[in-house]
């Protein structure tokens, strides 16, 4: 079963949220409807700026934990390597 690590933001160089899920589409819709994390709701994070698929949930969780420990600059570099304009990737990835 595949799983996803994703990053949400409110704007370019804005607040970042890193999450993990087995159903990316459903999870992003939850965030957008205000039913996702309290953090995303508090900061208005509705833009999917990065997503990577993994073979299993354990692998995805390990990657999420590693990414959360990164410096902010490394996270921004990762996002901009695939999404330099910080576009909403919801319709592209899903």
Secondary structure, DSSP 4 states (H G I P E B T S, - for coil): --EEEEEEESSTT--EEEEEES-HHHHHHHHHTT-S-HHHHHHT--EEEEEEEESSHHHHHHHHHHHHTS-HHHHHHHHHHH-TT----HHHH-
